[in-house]
Amino acid sequence: QDSAYPLYWEFPGGDVDARSGEHPTVSAVREAFEETGYEVVHAPDYGLDEAVKWGRDLANTNNMIVCRLKEGRTPADGPTGRADSVEVRNVRWVPFDVALHMMRDPNNADYPNFLRKVQCHFMHQAFERLRQKPITPAINKQLECMRHTMETVL
């Protein structure tokens, strides 16, 4: 939760240190730790990193980088560091569908589309894992529910 805008939730983020030649993925990992205290790693295998142009003249770029918790960690373990109390008012780990409804970026109209794309990607992965199991009525019901949700989101 942004300390300057108490009703505004956002993913961790910040500036890439261009003077040092910092790569956007390194910046994403650093910013996530600084702002939440959670140790994360870049997740390139998800194939969802994206540079989104925004602003009146599309002169600004947001690098949206997908990360995950370090191997062996879960949200229940809690953060290993302290969140930046100047920039951050509160840190919450919530399911992705809840985050979709909490997050709004007034400067970037493509932000919700990016989040939906990420959600669909994860749902598709879960769908494919479920399809590998022997089909039972319960599994079939789950597959139908997921298929409907993915169609609705897209």
C-alpha positions in Angstrom: 0.0 0.0 0.0 1.4 3.3 -1.1 2.1 5.7 1.9 1.3 8.8 -0.2 -2.0 7.3 -1.4 -3.5 5.2 1.4 -6.3 3.7 -0.7 -4.0 2.8 -3.6 -2.4 -0.6 -3.7 0.3 -1.4 -6.2 3.0 -4.0 -7.0 6.5 -3.1 -5.9 8.4 -1.0 -8.4 10.8 1.8 -8.9 13.5 3.2 -11.1 16.2 1.3 -12.9 19.6 2.6 -11.9 20.7 3.5 -15.4 23.9 5.1 -14.3 25.2 1.7 -13.0 23.8 -0.1 -16.1 21.3 -2.0 -13.9 19.1 -4.4 -15.9 15.3 -4.0 -15.4 15.1 -7.6 -14.0 17.7 -6.8 -11.4 15.9 -3.6 -10.6 12.6 -5.5 -10.1 14.2 -8.0 -7.7 15.9 -5.2 -5.7 12.8 -3.0 -5.6 10.6 -5.9 -4.5 12.9 -6.6 -1.5 13.3 -2.9 -0.6 9.5 -2.3 -0.6 8.2 -5.5 0.8 11.0 -7.3 2.6 10.3 -10.5 0.5 13.2 -12.1 -1.3 12.1 -12.8 -4.9 13.7 -14.0 -8.1 13.0 -13.1 -11.7 10.7 -15.7 -13.3 11.7 -15.6 -17.0 10.3 -19.1 -17.6 6.8 -17.5 -17.4 7.5 -15.5 -20.5 5.5 -12.6 -19.3 7.9 -9.7 -19.0 6.7 -6.7 -20.9 7.7 -3.1 -21.6 4.5 -1.0 -21.8 4.6 2.5 -23.2 2.3 5.0 -21.6 1.7 8.7 -21.2 0.3 11.3 -23.5 3.1 10.9 -26.1 4.0 7.3 -25.1 7.4 8.6 -24.0 7.3 6.7 -20.7 8.0 3.0 -20.3 7.0 0.6 -17.5 9.0 -2.6 -17.5 6.6 -5.1 -16.0 8.6 -8.0 -14.7 7.2 -11.2 -13.2 9.0 -12.5 -10.1 8.3 -15.3 -7.6 9.4 -16.0 -4.1 12.8 -17.6 -3.7 12.8 -21.4 -3.9 11.6 -23.0 -0.7 9.8 -19.8 0.6 6.1 -19.3 1.0 4.1 -16.2 1.8 3.4 -17.8 5.2 7.1 -17.6 6.0 6.8 -13.8 6.0 9.4 -11.3 4.8 13.1 -11.8 5.5 13.7 -8.0 5.5 11.9 -4.8 6.4 9.6 -2.9 4.1 10.6 0.7 3.3 8.4 2.6 5.8 8.8 5.9 3.9 7.4 4.6 0.6 5.2 1.8 1.9 2.4 1.9 4.3 1.4 -1.7 4.3 2.4 -5.0 2.7 -0.1 -7.8 2.0 0.3 -11.1 0.1 -3.0 -11.9 -1.5 -4.3 -14.3 -4.2 -3.8 -12.9 -7.7 -7.6 -12.6 -8.4 -7.9 -10.4 -5.3 -4.9 -8.3 -6.4 -6.6 -7.7 -9.7 -9.4 -5.9 -7.9 -7.1 -4.0 -5.5 -4.6 -2.7 -8.1 -5.1 0.4 -10.1 -2.5 2.5 -11.9 -4.1 5.8 -13.0 -1.1 6.6 -15.2 -1.2 3.4 -17.2 -4.3 2.2 -18.9 -2.6 -1.0 -20.0 -1.9 -2.1 -16.4 -5.2 -4.1 -16.0 -4.6 -5.7 -19.4 -1.1 -6.9 -18.3 -2.5 -8.2 -15.0 -5.2 -10.2 -16.9 -2.6 -11.6 -19.2 -0.6 -12.8 -16.2 -3.7 -14.3 -14.6 -4.6 -16.2 -17.8 -1.0 -17.5 -18.1 -1.1 -19.0 -14.6 -4.6 -20.4 -15.1 -3.5 -22.0 -18.4 -0.5 -23.6 -16.6 -2.8 -25.0 -13.9 -5.3 -26.1 -16.5 -2.6 -28.1 -18.4 -1.4 -29.7 -15.1 -4.9 -30.7 -14.3 -5.5 -32.2 -17.7 -2.6 -34.6 -17.1 -4.5 -36.3 -14.3 -7.0 -39.1 -14.8 -10.3 -37.6 -15.7 -12.9 -38.0 -12.9 -16.2 -36.1 -12.6 -14.5 -33.8 -10.0 -11.5 -33.1 -12.3 -13.9 -32.6 -15.3 -15.9 -30.0 -13.2 -12.7 -28.2 -12.3 -11.6 -28.1 -15.9 -14.9 -26.7 -17.1 -14.9 -24.0 -14.4 -11.3 -23.0 -15.3 -12.2 -23.0 -19.0 -15.1 -20.7 -18.3 -13.0 -18.4 -16.1 -10.3 -18.1 -18.8 -12.9 -17.3 -21.4 -14.4 -14.6 -19.2 -11.1 -13.0 -18.4 -10.0 -12.9 -22.0 
